[in-house]
């Protein structure tokens, strides 16, 4: 998903060419593709992503024309990378996010993927994922996606409790989720389920029910995210007016601990603070590529890309995005070249959250100096630290941001 607000940065060149340094050691880095589908049937009250309902879109941004526009950017990307001296690499991961990608016909998603395969090819065993609302798929659409090369589907379940879904403005009915999961399995797709905890009015019993319901589907992967209420959202306005209670950090912690207990008992293992997989092979490799700072090109309005320490972002509104693509120009409106300090900060911030841990040698001396105190506070595993890796304890996962702040004094 792409955030609704774009950062500031330097102007991006219309030809999309990257500076020469971006090509350095590119052959050693994995390459992925993110495809943003910015359409939703309704806007959820908590959503701060760059998404649009049909009534919010102007001319030049129709859902019917979107696949062709995205395919044009795919072709533009392949030419720009080649012209920038980036060696040809097959795609390791593809992720269709949104929005609700499955609001588009499955044929459109397959066409976009097909164009990417034509341009770069897929690496052996490549992971190809789409997000989906359980109400937006059928057995036929999922089978078509599987036949086109998709390997995973990530269902936005969020909760199994109707009153919680109502606060979130989620439109699907809970009973549809197991049906959609079974259809995906029948098509040969791996299944991930997304949950959100900490919704105003959600009790611990409500959350337990949602987790147990999700586990009953025996998914290969579960993401469980604490609800963050962003300014400008409908839910933030309701909270300001006192219509729903505020977020409670202690409630978040209790629900995270309960989720970890239930996931572990069901045979799922954490590999990132908010993500659990049944086996290491079931971890979302596309997201791991983000956390490990690999290369990826983001297709679509507001999508972000990163290649060799250069990051850029596309025009936010679908109409502005489509206009740039139609003119044969890069849809990027800004970019930045990450300096050594920024790359170090992001490396520590992201890799600390992983179950593989952060190698001690990555840290600067002031960060290494903090490890003993983090062990004493029960936030870092002492055995792993002795072996040269900063690995969060369960308590450390609850306070991951605080750990990162101490490692980056």
N, C-alpha and C positions, 0 to 999 in steps of 0.2 A: 504494500500500500504506500501511497505517497502522501506526505503531509500537505495541508491546504496552503500553508505559508511557505514561500520560497525565500532562501537566504539572499543576502547581498553578495556581490562578487564582481569580478571583472567581466567586461563584455565578452561574449563568446563569438568566435569567427563564424561567418555565414557558411564557409566551406566545411566546417566541422573538423578541420585538421588539428592534430595534437602536436605539442612541442616535441622536439627530438628526444628529450629525456624520457618521455613516456614509453618509448620502445625498448629502453634498456631492460634486459633480462625478462622481456615479455614472454618468451618461449617457456620460461620456467613457471609462469603463473597460469592458473586456470582461468577460463573465460566462460561467463554465463550471460544469460539474457533475461531481463525483466520486462514484462509486457503489462502496462497499466491499462485496464479497462475502466473508464471513469463513470460508468452508468450504474444507477441503482433504481429500483422500483420506488422506494421511499427513502428519505434520509433519516437514519437512526439518530435518536436524541443525543447520543454520546459521541457521534462521529465527527472527527476533525480532519478527515482525509479529503483529498481532492476528488470529490465525486459529485455527480449531478443527476437529478431526476429529469424526466422528459420536459417538464414545465420550466426547468431552469436553463435549458439550452436554447441558444439562438441559432441562426442560420450557419451552415457549414459545419455543423457538429452532430449530424444525425447518426443514430446507431447504425442505420443501414449502410452508411458510407464509411464507417469507422475502420473496418477490416482492411479495406483498400488503402486507406491513409496509413495505417500502421505498417502494412506491407511496404509502402513507399519508404518509410523511415528505416525499415530493416535493410532495404537495398542501399539507401544512403549511408547507413552505418558501415556496411561491408566495404563500400568504396572509400569512405573516410578513413577507416582503420588501415586499409591497404595503402592508401596514399600517404599515410603518416608513418609508414615503415613498420607497422606492427605485424609481426609474422603471423601467417595464417594458423589459426587454432580451431579445432572442433569445439562445439558447444558442450560443456560438461553438465550444465543445469539450465533449465528454463522455468520461469515462474510467472504465471498469469495471475495478477492480483487486481484489486479494485478498491471501491466499487464491487460489482458483482459480475465477474467475467462471464458467467453462464447465463446472463441476460442476453448476450449475443447468441445467435444460433451456433450450435456445435460446429457446423461447417465453416463459420467465420474463424473460430479459434483454430480449427485444423488448417485453414488456409494460411493464417499468420505463421503458425508453426512450420508449415510446409515451405514457406518462403525463407524462413531462417535456416532450415535444413539445406535448401538449395544454395544459400550463400556461404554457409560455413560447414555444414555437416554436423552430425551428432557424434560425440565420443562414444565408444562402446560402453554400454551400461548407463547412458546419460539419464538423469532424473528430469522429468517434465511434469510440472504440477499446475493445477488450476485450483483457485479458490472457488467455492460454490455456496450459494444459499440452498438449503435442502429443498425448498419449494421451486427451485429454478432448474431442476434436472429431471430427466426421465430415463428409463432403462435404455431407450434408443439413443439419447444424446450421449450418455456415458459410454455406451459401446462404440459410438462413432469416434469419440475422443480417444478411447483406448486403441482403436484401429489406426488412428492417425499418429500414434506415437506417445500419447500422454501415459504417464506411469503412476501418477498420484493424484488424489483429489483431497482438498482440505475443506471440510464442511464447517461453516460458521454456526455452530450450535449455540454457543454462549451460555445457555441455561436450559434446564428441563422444567423449570417452574414458570407457569403462565404469568403470574404477577410480576416476576422479575423480568421476563421478556417484554412485558407491557411497559415497564419503566424505561427499558432500553429501546423501545419502539421497534423491536424485532417483529417481522411479519410472519415467520414460519410457525407452524404448530409443532409442538414437541414430538408428537407421534410420527411426524414425517421423517425425522432424522434416522431412526433405525431402518426404515424402508429405503431411504436414499443410500445409506451405508451398504445395505445388502445388494442394491443394484450396482454400486461401484465394485463390490467384490465379485459379483457375477460377471462383470466386464473385465476382470483381471487387474483392477486398479488397487494400489495401496491406498489406505485410508488414514487421514489425520482428522482430528476433531479439535476445534477451537472452543475454549471456555473463557468466560470472564467472571472474576469474583470481586465482591465488594460493592455490588450494585445497591444503592439506597433501598432499604426495606428487605434486603436478602438476609435471612437468618442463617446461622451455622447449619441448621437442619436442612434448609433449602439448598445450601451449597453442597452438603453431603449427598443429598438426593441427586443433584446434577452430576457430581463426580461419579457416583455409583451407576447412574444411568448411562453415562458416557462409557464407562468401563464395561458395561454389559454388552456393548457393541463389539468389544474386543478389537479396538483400533490398533493400528501399527504405531501410531504417534498421537500425542496430545500436547497442545499448547494451552497453558493456563495463565492468563494475564490479569493483573490487578487493574481494576477500572481507574482510569485517570480522567478527570473531568476537565476538559480544555475550555478556556475562555472562548466565547462566541458560539458555543453549542447550545442547543435547546435545553439540555440537561443542566448546564451551568446556570442558565437563566432560571430554571425551576428551583435550583438550589438556593440562589440568591433570594428568591421570593419566599423561601421557607416551605415550599410545597413538598420537598423531599429532604431527608436529613443529609448532613455533610459526610464526606468520606472520613472513615475512621482507620487510622494506621494500625491500631491494635487488632481491629477486626480483620484487616488484610493479613496480618501476620498469623492469626489463628487459622484463617482459611488456607493459607499457604501450607502451614504445618499439617493440616488435615489432608490436603491434597497429596502432599509428599507421602504421607503414611499410606493412603489408599492406593496411590499409583505404585509404590514400591511393593505392596502386598500383591498387586495384580501382575507384577513382573515387568513394569515399565521403569526405566532408569533415566535420571536426569542427565542431560548432556549440555544444557544451558539453563540458566536460572529459571526461565519460564517454559522450558520445553523438555518433554520426556519421550523416549522411544523404546519400543519393545526389544530391539537389537541395535547394535551400532549401525548396521546397514539401513535401519529405518529412520535414522536422524535426517532432518531436512538438510541436504547438502547445499542447497541454494542459500539458505540462511547462514550456514557455516562459512560459505564463501564471503558473505558480508562481514562476518565477525573476524575473519582471517585476512581481510583487505585484499582479496583477489580482484580480478578485473571483471566488470560487467557493463553492458550497455543497457540503459533503460529506455524502452519504447513507450511513447504516449505522452499526453499532457501532464506536466508537472513531474515526470519521471526523472530520477537522478541516475547518473552514470559515474563510473570510476575506472580509469585505466592508468596504471603506472604512476599513481600519485596525483593525477589530474581528475578533478571532480567537476561535473557540470549538470545543469538542470534545464528541463524544457519549459517552454511557455505553459502557463498554468491552465488557461481556459481552452477547452477543446476547439473552439472557433479560431483562436489565435494560433494554436498548434497546427490545425489543419491548413490555415492560410500559409504558414511558413513552408510546410511540406509541399503544398501545391506550387509554390514559387521555386521549388528546388533548392531551398535553403535549409540549413541546420535549424531544427526547432529549438535549439538551446538559446536561452536568454542570459545566462551567466555561467561563469566557471571560476574555479580557483585551483591553484597549484599548491598542494599541501607542503608546508615547510617541515623541517625535521622535528620541531617541537610539537606541531599538530599531529604528525604521524605517530610520534611517541605517545602522546596523550591518548589518541584513539586506540592504539595498539593495547595499551594497558587497560583502558576502560572496557574494551570489548572482550579481550582474551581472558581477563580476570573472571568473567561470567561463565566461562566454559568449564565443563567437568574435566577436560584434559589439562586445565590449569595454565598458568602463565609462567614460562621459564624464568627462573630467578635472574639469569644473565641479561634478560631484556631490560630489567630495571636499572635506573641510574642509582648511584651510591645512596642518595637520600631516600630513595624508595626501598632499597635493600635494608637500610637501617631500621625501617618500620616493621619488618617481618617479625622480629622477636616480640614486639608489643602486640601485634595482631594474633600471634599464637597464644600469648598470655591471656588475651581477651576472648579466646575461644572462637575466633573468626577465621583462622587459617589452620589447615591440618598440619600438625607438627611433623609427622613422618614424611609427608610429601615435601615439606619445606626443607627438611634435612637432605632429601634426595634432589633438591634443586628446583622445585616447582611450587608456586603459590597456588594453593587449591582451597577453595572456600569450604568451610564446614556448613552444616545446615543453618546454624546461627549466622554464619557469614553470608549465606545466600539471602537471608532476610535483610541483611544490612550491607548488601553488595555495593551500593553507592558510597556508603561511608568508608568501606574498605578501599575503594578506588581513590577517594579523596586523600586517605592517609598514604597511599602509595605514590601519590602525585603532590607532594607538599610544595 
